[in-house]
């Protein structure tokens, strides 16, 4: 019987979820505060964690980072309102298995839970991986195709830039598949979910007894990627010390596991990705300039979904077909009104968000067509509100003006203190929690 930790402050909602999951054969432990949930996590063993993003004493993001620091392999699903999609996408980059929007659909939750708890995970072959990639056919997509085909056969390091959810890992896999290393391993590492201590061990390995908890030798990801490709996602999050070791691995093609005097030669191609301006990080002294130039032998810039034009329809149909196959459904098309709603939506979570929305819609559709009834209600309300704002452009909106000014002030203060959040909160005369909430609200990274 799988054990689930549910952290949710809404008493009624948590009882409903607990009852539903218990009836499905799961053992559920419920906490109504973040700190209580963390204590339960530290004192018991769980197979799965269901975590509300907005908690009375902390945020789901802070709790997620604590959980992943202790047990990076445990699947964590974030529950959030639809207005928090940007935060949910950020949570995925920090190690969350998935996010689910409220009101939670029981069938959707059960499907995600069953997938996360599968004991056997097969590694897709090259043909299967190709089917999981869609790049689009617009002018900007064709240019991207050409750049990928141009750089793939070379040994150049490629830096892939783009917002969260734009498909950076898909592009990296495509480069690998079109390269002479296609028969070798493709190893993806999410640097955004690694602490300084974990990053050293994850990338370069360690020997037994080299630190507390090192009960056995561990092969690092660089060694695992020998004769293949390693993909370092969110590389800008690596600490300065790890950057030094990474530079040596690139320059000398050797890695040294923690606690070992032995150097291991590795033959890997390095692909990296970031949703930040890495050049700006170099200017701020947060990222080594010599490492940046090593990683940036060739740069690809992925545009957000809102700038992809007619690619929207290709993406939607691709995800519809993928959802049909996974859920064993036969949904054939989208209602015209659904297409119009999607056209007017800005897709802050890009392809990752689109995949989730379409998958959920396929699950909820009883016929062969996706209608607005299968879409999250808050998504439709957000789109309608956006349309109203566009129609009333030029009409003075005092609240909107105040929010714009507040965002500018917070951003300016953060820049002045080099993103020291404690110092920024003192200058703005607010506490850290309020600052974090406002940064989430205004999409400030």
VOGU-3710 file (C-alpha; in Angstrom, 3 decimals, decimal comma):
1> xxxxxxxxxx> 0,000/0,000/0,000  1,520/3,314/-1,115  1,879/5,990/1,557  0,872/9,581/0,722  1,597/12,800/2,616  -1,107/15,410/1,974  -0,252/18,985/3,020  -3,345/21,185/2,615  -4,700/23,939/4,900  -8,319/23,765/3,687
11> xxxxxxxxxx> -9,876/21,327/6,198  -12,916/20,431/4,100  -10,941/19,945/0,898  -8,255/17,880/2,662  -10,908/15,574/4,162  -12,454/15,046/0,737  -9,058/14,218/-0,795  -8,106/11,966/2,104  -11,388/10,061/1,803  -11,050/9,659/-1,954
21> xxxxxxxxxx> -7,448/8,421/-1,805  -8,172/6,076/1,108  -11,021/4,473/-0,855  -8,582/3,936/-3,729  -6,336/1,917/-1,426  -3,722/4,494/-0,395  -2,526/5,257/3,123  -2,866/9,017/3,694  -1,259/11,227/6,341  -2,634/14,780/6,410
31> xxxxxxxxxx> -1,018/18,003/7,671  -2,689/21,416/7,612  0,457/23,504/8,028  3,723/23,446/6,135  5,936/23,032/9,194  3,800/20,158/10,493  3,994/18,523/7,077  7,777/18,852/7,064  7,989/17,215/10,500  5,825/14,326/9,278
41> xxxxxxxxxx> 8,029/13,983/6,193  11,176/13,838/8,343  9,768/11,315/10,810  8,013/8,896/8,418  8,593/7,301/5,027  6,295/8,357/2,162  5,999/7,295/-1,472  4,264/10,435/-2,727  3,599/14,002/-1,550  0,584/16,122/-2,477
51> xxxxxxxxxx> 1,349/19,737/-1,606  -0,799/22,883/-1,654  1,120/25,935/-2,864  -0,493/28,499/-0,543  -0,086/27,531/3,103  -0,653/29,665/6,221  2,917/29,462/7,545  5,045/29,044/4,399  4,843/28,582/0,628  4,726/25,301/-1,231
61> xxxxxxxxxx> 7,891/26,351/-3,064  9,904/26,623/0,163  8,548/23,267/1,320  9,327/21,653/-2,053  12,954/22,778/-1,864  13,297/21,354/1,666  11,810/18,020/0,587  13,966/17,769/-2,538  17,090/18,672/-0,583  16,471/15,679/1,673
71> xxxxxxxxxx> 14,969/13,145/-0,771  15,314/14,274/-4,397  13,710/11,118/-5,826  10,323/11,377/-4,067  7,527/12,591/-6,399  5,878/15,846/-5,267  2,725/17,198/-6,915  1,853/20,863/-6,364  -1,813/21,885/-6,112  -2,450/25,465/-7,165
81> xxxxxxxxxx> -5,097/27,826/-8,492  -4,972/28,525/-12,208  -3,791/32,087/-11,579  -0,561/30,627/-10,140  0,501/28,805/-13,330  3,800/30,721/-13,539  4,591/29,599/-10,007  3,603/26,033/-10,834  5,976/25,989/-13,800  8,714/27,351/-11,551
91> xxxxxxxxxx> 7,954/24,504/-9,127  8,457/21,960/-11,917  11,893/23,444/-12,574  12,641/23,114/-8,852  11,930/19,397/-8,873  8,146/18,948/-8,596  6,878/15,883/-10,461  3,768/17,664/-11,726  1,266/20,396/-10,866  -2,515/20,155/-10,780
101> xxxxxxxxxx> -4,974/23,044/-10,775  -7,874/23,522/-8,373  -10,621/22,460/-8,283  -8,849/19,104/-8,449  -10,385/16,541/-10,781  -10,262/13,111/-9,053  -9,555/11,166/-12,262  -6,713/13,542/-13,154  -5,196/13,229/-9,679  -5,474/9,439/-9,761
111> xxxxxxxxxx> -3,825/9,278/-13,187  -0,871/11,435/-12,057  -0,545/9,446/-8,839  -0,466/6,106/-10,651  2,121/7,363/-13,139  4,372/8,719/-10,384  4,235/5,461/-8,425  5,060/3,149/-11,323  7,942/0,959/-10,247  9,298/0,259/-13,715
121> xxxxxxxxxx> 10,237/3,197/-15,932  11,290/2,319/-19,432  13,875/4,366/-21,282  12,506/5,374/-24,711  14,534/4,467/-27,757  15,469/7,049/-30,370  12,344/6,470/-32,485  10,077/6,836/-29,450  11,921/9,968/-28,344  11,478/11,518/-31,781
131> xxxxxxxxxx> 7,710/11,070/-31,463  7,809/13,077/-28,243  9,324/16,139/-29,927  7,454/18,807/-31,899  9,202/21,942/-33,137  6,480/23,560/-35,282  6,368/24,706/-38,912  6,122/28,537/-38,768  8,873/30,791/-40,121  10,509/31,040/-36,697
141> xxxxxxxxxx> 10,212/27,260/-36,282  11,781/26,602/-39,698  14,696/28,838/-38,774  15,089/26,904/-35,525  14,992/23,609/-37,472  17,781/24,810/-39,729  19,940/25,917/-36,807  19,427/22,557/-35,069  20,316/20,606/-38,222  23,355/22,826/-38,720
151> xxxxxxxxxx> 24,846/22,410/-35,251  23,751/18,823/-34,448  26,480/16,992/-36,452  29,256/19,076/-34,861  30,891/18,664/-31,460  30,119/22,260/-30,435  28,670/23,083/-27,017  25,186/24,567/-27,410  23,471/27,012/-25,042  19,670/26,914/-25,374
161> xxxxxxxxxx> 17,822/29,947/-24,025  14,091/30,363/-23,525  11,313/30,790/-20,982  10,324/27,869/-18,763  8,264/25,342/-20,650  9,362/26,312/-24,190  10,788/22,853/-24,929  14,504/23,333/-24,305  15,059/19,698/-23,353  13,161/18,537/-26,459
171> xxxxxxxxxx> 15,508/20,601/-28,626  18,506/19,178/-26,772  17,261/15,623/-27,401  16,772/16,418/-31,075  20,354/17,699/-31,337  21,563/14,477/-29,721  19,460/12,283/-32,017  20,801/14,047/-35,132  24,411/13,873/-33,953  27,073/11,161/-34,422
181> xxxxxxxxxx> 26,506/10,361/-30,726  22,879/9,278/-31,232  23,647/5,666/-30,291  25,217/6,825/-27,011  23,445/7,896/-23,829  21,540/11,159/-23,425  21,737/12,239/-19,774  19,588/15,170/-18,615  20,375/16,919/-15,315  18,085/19,557/-13,762
191> xxxxxxxxxx> 20,611/21,862/-12,112  17,794/24,000/-10,709  16,837/21,194/-8,317  20,385/20,559/-7,029  21,912/22,031/-3,887  25,649/22,782/-3,873  26,450/19,525/-2,040  24,129/17,420/-4,196  25,382/18,976/-7,455  28,986/17,860/-6,877
201> xxxxxxxxxx> 27,925/14,299/-6,182  25,309/14,183/-8,941  27,599/15,504/-11,666  30,944/13,985/-10,722  30,117/11,073/-8,375  31,502/10,143/-4,975  33,163/7,256/-3,176  31,809/5,454/-0,167  32,445/7,293/3,102  33,437/10,570/1,466
211> xxxxxxxxxx> 30,707/12,413/3,408  27,831/11,685/5,769  25,282/9,559/3,952  27,690/8,297/1,276  27,029/4,617/2,034  28,113/3,397/-1,408  30,089/4,544/-4,433  28,088/6,678/-6,866  28,781/7,127/-10,576  28,357/10,769/-11,621
221> xxxxxxxxxx> 26,241/11,892/-14,551  29,312/12,910/-16,566  30,642/9,365/-16,370  27,172/7,988/-17,181  27,095/10,155/-20,332  30,451/8,835/-21,642  30,406/8,621/-25,471  27,085/10,454/-25,472  25,542/13,815/-24,546  24,949/15,487/-21,193
231> xxxxxxxxxx> 22,244/18,147/-20,953  22,527/20,607/-18,054  19,189/22,359/-17,637  19,098/25,672/-15,707  22,903/25,682/-15,628  22,905/29,215/-14,209  21,803/27,819/-10,830  25,088/25,999/-10,227  27,181/27,409/-7,388  30,546/29,030/-8,069
241> xxxxxxxxxx> 32,471/26,034/-6,680  30,614/23,621/-8,941  31,199/25,954/-11,898  34,961/25,617/-11,299  34,746/21,810/-11,437  32,508/21,949/-14,490  35,009/24,156/-16,319  37,796/21,668/-15,565  35,632/18,778/-16,803  35,058/20,629/-20,086
251> xxxxxxxxxx> 38,645/21,750/-20,586  40,487/18,599/-19,551  37,752/16,009/-20,180  38,297/14,472/-16,747  36,173/14,272/-13,597  37,182/13,455/-10,050  34,561/11,886/-7,737  34,227/13,397/-4,261  36,640/11,717/-1,850  38,684/10,057/-4,592
261> xxxxxxxxxx> 42,191/10,716/-5,895  41,357/8,958/-9,146  40,644/10,991/-12,289  38,201/9,543/-14,799  38,426/10,466/-18,460  35,073/11,277/-20,064  34,071/11,868/-23,673  30,832/13,838/-23,642  29,157/16,570/-25,633  27,705/19,312/-23,445
271> xxxxxxxxxx> 24,354/20,982/-24,083  23,040/23,525/-21,589  19,856/25,518/-21,089  18,673/28,495/-19,083  15,557/30,635/-18,749  17,703/33,537/-17,542  20,057/35,917/-19,317  23,323/34,123/-18,563  25,358/37,005/-20,009  23,753/39,302/-17,412
281> xxxxxxxxxx> 24,667/36,783/-14,692  28,264/37,034/-15,920  28,118/40,840/-15,652  26,781/40,551/-12,089  29,644/38,219/-11,182  27,322/35,285/-10,487  28,543/33,104/-13,352  32,120/32,556/-14,519  32,868/34,317/-17,798  35,337/31,649/-18,978
291> xxxxxxxxxx> 32,730/28,916/-18,359  30,063/30,947/-20,164  32,207/31,171/-23,305  32,935/27,431/-23,138  29,228/26,634/-22,984  28,176/29,259/-25,515  29,973/28,043/-28,657  26,557/28,109/-30,354  23,368/29,692/-29,018  19,739/28,806/-29,773
301> xxxxxxxxxx> 16,897/31,061/-28,647  13,474/29,430/-28,239  10,508/31,803/-28,586  7,527/31,558/-26,194  4,288/29,981/-27,429  2,576/33,393/-27,648  5,052/34,351/-30,398  4,757/31,118/-32,388  1,733/32,036/-34,582  0,269/29,073/-36,462
311> xxxxxxxxxx> 2,497/26,644/-34,558  -0,192/26,818/-31,875  -2,445/24,436/-33,839  0,359/21,956/-34,469  1,274/21,923/-30,781  -2,358/21,480/-29,692  -2,954/18,553/-32,028  0,366/16,957/-31,117  -0,538/17,015/-27,415  -4,093/15,841/-28,157
321> xxxxxxxxxx> -2,771/12,777/-29,996  -0,227/12,076/-27,255  -2,958/12,327/-24,589  -5,225/10,007/-26,622  -2,485/7,398/-26,734  -1,627/7,691/-23,056  -5,219/7,783/-21,774  -6,611/5,377/-24,393  -9,119/7,932/-25,658  -10,188/8,927/-29,171
331> xxxxxxxxxx> -10,741/12,691/-29,037  -10,475/13,866/-32,647  -10,601/17,654/-32,599  -11,117/20,927/-30,738  -14,311/22,975/-30,766  -13,920/26,255/-32,690  -14,586/28,253/-29,536  -11,776/26,366/-27,787  -9,374/27,335/-30,570  -10,398/30,981/-30,157
341> xxxxxxxxxx> -9,881/30,818/-26,401  -6,435/29,288/-26,865  -5,517/31,943/-29,449  -6,330/34,703/-26,945  -4,452/33,107/-24,059  -0,834/34,115/-23,369  0,342/30,647/-22,186  2,687/31,758/-19,373  3,747/28,125/-18,853  4,337/27,654/-22,598
351> xxxxxxxxxx> 4,403/24,083/-23,974  4,475/22,467/-20,542  1,282/24,251/-19,537  -0,335/23,503/-22,906  0,455/19,803/-22,565  -1,208/19,705/-19,137  -4,293/21,660/-20,255  -4,830/19,474/-23,332  -4,224/16,237/-21,416  -6,762/17,270/-18,793
361> xxxxxxxxxx> -9,269/18,254/-21,500  -8,893/14,884/-23,247  -9,460/13,117/-19,927  -12,647/15,116/-19,254  -14,103/14,888/-22,790  -16,752/12,193/-23,202  -17,201/12,702/-26,948  -14,780/13,103/-29,837  -14,464/16,898/-29,498  -12,910/19,103/-26,815
371> xxxxxxxxxx> -15,364/21,834/-25,777  -14,938/24,786/-23,379  -16,535/22,673/-20,621  -13,352/20,558/-20,504  -11,120/23,585/-19,849  -10,277/24,951/-16,377  -12,889/27,566/-15,484  -10,276/30,006/-14,203  -8,458/29,793/-17,522  -11,615/30,866/-19,371
381> xxxxxxxxxx> -12,198/33,675/-16,843  -8,613/34,887/-17,250  -9,001/34,982/-21,032  -12,315/36,867/-20,792  -10,757/39,377/-18,379  -7,828/39,872/-20,758  -10,220/40,540/-23,651  -12,077/43,138/-21,551  -8,798/44,852/-20,619  -7,820/45,031/-24,291
391> xxxxxxxxxx> -11,183/46,534/-25,242  -10,921/49,157/-22,515  -7,301/50,037/-23,244  -6,761/53,741/-22,640  -9,355/53,899/-19,848  -7,665/54,765/-16,569  -7,458/51,817/-14,175  -6,124/53,041/-10,827  -5,569/49,542/-9,382  -3,674/48,394/-12,469
401> xxxxxxxxxx> -1,570/51,562/-12,390  -0,721/51,017/-8,719  0,266/47,406/-9,414  2,540/48,472/-12,265  4,225/51,032/-10,019  4,549/48,509/-7,183  6,140/45,936/-9,491  8,624/48,511/-10,814  9,571/49,564/-7,269  10,122/45,970/-6,110
411> xxxxxxxxxx> 12,159/45,122/-9,210  14,288/48,265/-8,900  14,958/47,611/-5,200  15,941/43,982/-5,862  18,345/45,075/-8,592  19,908/47,700/-6,334  20,604/45,147/-3,570  21,708/42,437/-6,047  18,615/40,350/-5,256  19,319/40,124/-1,535
421> xxxxxxxxxx> 15,687/39,497/-0,543  16,142/40,152/3,193  17,676/43,547/2,477  15,050/44,364/-0,141  12,233/43,512/2,288  13,722/45,865/4,910  14,031/48,721/2,416  10,444/48,185/1,201  9,230/47,939/4,830  7,584/44,525/4,330
431> xxxxxxxxxx> 8,417/41,050/5,629  10,145/38,392/3,489  6,985/36,317/3,059  5,084/39,309/1,677  7,988/40,038/-0,682  7,981/36,453/-1,980  4,217/36,560/-2,537  4,459/39,840/-4,455  7,380/38,497/-6,548  5,233/35,492/-7,460
441> xxxxx> 2,252/37,740/-8,224  4,235/39,963/-10,581  6,303/37,170/-12,128  9,621/38,497/-10,784  12,280/35,777/-10,832
//
